[in-house]
Amino acid sequence: MLLKLILITVVLMALAFAFIGIKMFVKKDGKFTKQCSTVDPRTGQRMGCTCGSEESTCHND
């Protein structure tokens, strides 16, 4: 029973990763977009450390 559950989990995870990759090829001009919070998604330029909005900056204490 445990082996069956692990096998189903692995198959579902593999399908999820495969569909993410397929989306890149099916979508017109498909590419993996930058999801990091330190990169402005509109310009692609790196930003400094921000906390929640573009105006605020984080302070390292």
VMD Tcl script that builds the backbone (N, CA, C; Angstrom):
set m [mol new atoms 183]
animate dup $m
set s [atomselect $m all]
$s set {name element resname resid chain x y z} {
  {N N MET 1 A 0.822 -1.196 0.000}
  {CA C MET 1 A 0.000 0.000 0.000}
  {C C MET 1 A 0.867 1.261 0.000}
  {N N LEU 2 A 1.915 1.284 0.819}
  {CA C LEU 2 A 2.800 2.449 0.888}
  {C C LEU 2 A 3.541 2.636 -0.432}
  {N N LEU 3 A 3.970 1.549 -1.033}
  {CA C LEU 3 A 4.674 1.631 -2.314}
  {C C LEU 3 A 3.758 2.207 -3.393}
  {N N LYS 4 A 2.498 1.812 -3.371}
  {CA C LYS 4 A 1.530 2.317 -4.337}
  {C C LYS 4 A 1.334 3.825 -4.164}
  {N N LEU 5 A 1.252 4.284 -2.930}
  {CA C LEU 5 A 1.092 5.708 -2.642}
  {C C LEU 5 A 2.313 6.502 -3.104}
  {N N ILE 6 A 3.495 5.983 -2.848}
  {CA C ILE 6 A 4.726 6.655 -3.276}
  {C C ILE 6 A 4.792 6.721 -4.796}
  {N N LEU 7 A 4.416 5.641 -5.470}
  {CA C LEU 7 A 4.433 5.607 -6.930}
  {C C LEU 7 A 3.456 6.631 -7.515}
  {N N ILE 8 A 2.267 6.712 -6.962}
  {CA C ILE 8 A 1.279 7.690 -7.433}
  {C C ILE 8 A 1.789 9.110 -7.218}
  {N N THR 9 A 2.416 9.363 -6.086}
  {CA C THR 9 A 2.961 10.686 -5.785}
  {C C THR 9 A 4.057 11.069 -6.770}
  {N N VAL 10 A 4.949 10.148 -7.059}
  {CA C VAL 10 A 6.047 10.416 -7.996}
  {C C VAL 10 A 5.498 10.690 -9.392}
  {N N VAL 11 A 4.516 9.919 -9.818}
  {CA C VAL 11 A 3.931 10.123 -11.145}
  {C C VAL 11 A 3.251 11.487 -11.234}
  {N N LEU 12 A 2.502 11.862 -10.214}
  {CA C LEU 12 A 1.836 13.165 -10.230}
  {C C LEU 12 A 2.833 14.318 -10.219}
  {N N MET 13 A 3.901 14.181 -9.465}
  {CA C MET 13 A 4.936 15.229 -9.447}
  {C C MET 13 A 5.613 15.336 -10.815}
  {N N ALA 14 A 5.897 14.203 -11.442}
  {CA C ALA 14 A 6.522 14.207 -12.766}
  {C C ALA 14 A 5.610 14.870 -13.790}
  {N N LEU 15 A 4.320 14.582 -13.719}
  {CA C LEU 15 A 3.375 15.222 -14.636}
  {C C LEU 15 A 3.318 16.729 -14.420}
  {N N ALA 16 A 3.342 17.157 -13.185}
  {CA C ALA 16 A 3.311 18.593 -12.894}
  {C C ALA 16 A 4.524 19.299 -13.495}
  {N N PHE 17 A 5.712 18.733 -13.307}
  {CA C PHE 17 A 6.915 19.340 -13.879}
  {C C PHE 17 A 6.878 19.304 -15.401}
  {N N ALA 18 A 6.361 18.219 -15.967}
  {CA C ALA 18 A 6.287 18.107 -17.423}
  {C C ALA 18 A 5.347 19.157 -17.998}
  {N N PHE 19 A 4.194 19.362 -17.364}
  {CA C PHE 19 A 3.248 20.350 -17.876}
  {C C PHE 19 A 3.791 21.764 -17.759}
  {N N ILE 20 A 4.577 22.047 -16.753}
  {CA C ILE 20 A 5.206 23.367 -16.643}
  {C C ILE 20 A 6.174 23.569 -17.806}
  {N N GLY 21 A 6.946 22.550 -18.131}
  {CA C GLY 21 A 7.878 22.636 -19.251}
  {C C GLY 21 A 7.166 22.727 -20.590}
  {N N ILE 22 A 6.077 21.964 -20.747}
  {CA C ILE 22 A 5.322 21.982 -21.997}
  {C C ILE 22 A 4.694 23.350 -22.220}
  {N N LYS 23 A 4.260 24.001 -21.159}
  {CA C LYS 23 A 3.654 25.331 -21.269}
  {C C LYS 23 A 4.620 26.303 -21.938}
  {N N MET 24 A 5.899 26.150 -21.660}
  {CA C MET 24 A 6.900 27.041 -22.231}
  {C C MET 24 A 6.942 26.897 -23.753}
  {N N PHE 25 A 6.748 25.677 -24.273}
  {CA C PHE 25 A 6.839 25.455 -25.712}
  {C C PHE 25 A 5.518 25.724 -26.433}
  {N N VAL 26 A 4.392 25.546 -25.767}
  {CA C VAL 26 A 3.088 25.724 -26.393}
  {C C VAL 26 A 2.691 27.192 -26.445}
  {N N LYS 27 A 2.999 27.937 -25.404}
  {CA C LYS 27 A 2.624 29.344 -25.309}
  {C C LYS 27 A 3.452 30.162 -26.302}
  {N N LYS 28 A 2.806 31.097 -27.003}
  {CA C LYS 28 A 3.526 31.937 -27.961}
  {C C LYS 28 A 4.583 32.748 -27.227}
  {N N ASP 29 A 5.802 32.739 -27.725}
  {CA C ASP 29 A 6.950 33.390 -27.096}
  {C C ASP 29 A 7.103 32.924 -25.651}
  {N N GLY 30 A 6.813 31.661 -25.424}
  {CA C GLY 30 A 6.856 31.116 -24.066}
  {C C GLY 30 A 8.262 31.116 -23.497}
  {N N LYS 31 A 8.368 31.487 -22.258}
  {CA C LYS 31 A 9.637 31.451 -21.550}
  {C C LYS 31 A 9.344 31.414 -20.062}
  {N N PHE 32 A 10.313 30.960 -19.308}
  {CA C PHE 32 A 10.164 30.968 -17.866}
  {C C PHE 32 A 10.428 32.387 -17.392}
  {N N THR 33 A 9.429 33.009 -16.792}
  {CA C THR 33 A 9.597 34.379 -16.331}
  {C C THR 33 A 10.331 34.398 -15.005}
  {N N LYS 34 A 10.983 35.491 -14.774}
  {CA C LYS 34 A 11.719 35.647 -13.521}
  {C C LYS 34 A 10.723 35.871 -12.400}
  {N N GLN 35 A 10.768 35.069 -11.382}
  {CA C GLN 35 A 9.835 35.178 -10.275}
  {C C GLN 35 A 10.498 35.704 -9.012}
  {N N CYS 36 A 11.773 36.018 -9.088}
  {CA C CYS 36 A 12.493 36.498 -7.917}
  {C C CYS 36 A 12.011 37.900 -7.567}
  {N N SER 37 A 11.856 38.176 -6.301}
  {CA C SER 37 A 11.356 39.480 -5.878}
  {C C SER 37 A 12.394 40.582 -6.042}
  {N N THR 38 A 13.644 40.247 -6.319}
  {CA C THR 38 A 14.669 41.270 -6.484}
  {C C THR 38 A 14.855 41.652 -7.948}
  {N N VAL 39 A 13.992 41.149 -8.839}
  {CA C VAL 39 A 14.054 41.493 -10.249}
  {C C VAL 39 A 12.716 42.103 -10.639}
  {N N ASP 40 A 12.756 43.300 -11.233}
  {CA C ASP 40 A 11.531 43.952 -11.679}
  {C C ASP 40 A 10.984 43.184 -12.879}
  {N N PRO 41 A 9.779 42.608 -12.794}
  {CA C PRO 41 A 9.265 41.793 -13.891}
  {C C PRO 41 A 8.964 42.594 -15.154}
  {N N ARG 42 A 8.745 43.894 -15.028}
  {CA C ARG 42 A 8.456 44.710 -16.205}
  {C C ARG 42 A 9.709 45.036 -16.995}
  {N N THR 43 A 10.820 45.323 -16.305}
  {CA C THR 43 A 12.044 45.723 -16.994}
  {C C THR 43 A 13.103 44.636 -17.000}
  {N N GLY 44 A 13.029 43.700 -16.066}
  {CA C GLY 44 A 14.037 42.655 -15.965}
  {C C GLY 44 A 15.288 43.108 -15.242}
  {N N GLN 45 A 15.291 44.353 -14.755}
  {CA C GLN 45 A 16.466 44.876 -14.060}
  {C C GLN 45 A 16.432 44.483 -12.595}
  {N N ARG 46 A 17.623 44.279 -12.038}
  {CA C ARG 46 A 17.733 43.914 -10.628}
  {C C ARG 46 A 17.412 45.123 -9.760}
  {N N MET 47 A 16.746 44.873 -8.641}
  {CA C MET 47 A 16.403 45.929 -7.699}
  {C C MET 47 A 17.124 45.649 -6.392}
  {N N GLY 48 A 17.143 46.633 -5.542}
  {CA C GLY 48 A 17.676 46.434 -4.211}
  {C C GLY 48 A 16.692 45.642 -3.371}
  {N N CYS 49 A 17.020 45.439 -2.143}
  {CA C CYS 49 A 16.141 44.709 -1.231}
  {C C CYS 49 A 14.894 45.538 -0.967}
  {N N THR 50 A 13.729 44.994 -1.239}
  {CA C THR 50 A 12.479 45.701 -0.992}
  {C C THR 50 A 11.586 44.873 -0.089}
  {N N CYS 51 A 10.754 45.543 0.653}
  {CA C CYS 51 A 9.841 44.873 1.589}
  {C C CYS 51 A 8.404 45.211 1.237}
  {N N GLY 52 A 7.784 44.425 0.410}
  {CA C GLY 52 A 6.361 44.573 0.136}
  {C C GLY 52 A 5.999 45.528 -0.979}
  {N N SER 53 A 6.730 46.593 -1.175}
  {CA C SER 53 A 6.417 47.524 -2.253}
  {C C SER 53 A 7.707 48.127 -2.774}
  {N N GLU 54 A 7.571 48.815 -3.895}
  {CA C GLU 54 A 8.763 49.377 -4.525}
  {C C GLU 54 A 9.358 50.530 -3.741}
  {N N GLU 55 A 8.530 51.236 -2.981}
  {CA C GLU 55 A 9.018 52.425 -2.288}
  {C C GLU 55 A 9.813 52.100 -1.028}
  {N N SER 56 A 9.475 51.013 -0.366}
  {CA C SER 56 A 10.124 50.719 0.914}
  {C C SER 56 A 11.397 49.905 0.701}
  {N N THR 57 A 12.346 50.103 1.577}
  {CA C THR 57 A 13.580 49.328 1.525}
  {C C THR 57 A 13.789 48.637 2.852}
  {N N CYS 58 A 14.500 47.530 2.819}
  {CA C CYS 58 A 14.772 46.766 4.041}
  {C C CYS 58 A 16.054 47.276 4.681}
  {N N HIS 59 A 16.105 47.210 5.971}
  {CA C HIS 59 A 17.303 47.600 6.700}
  {C C HIS 59 A 17.847 46.377 7.419}
  {N N ASN 60 A 19.108 46.062 7.176}
  {CA C ASN 60 A 19.753 44.961 7.888}
  {C C ASN 60 A 20.303 45.483 9.198}
  {N N ASP 61 A 19.814 44.940 10.281}
  {CA C ASP 61 A 20.301 45.358 11.597}
  {C C ASP 61 A 21.290 44.356 12.139}
}
mol reanalyze $m
mol bondsrecalc $m
mol representation Tube
mol addrep $m
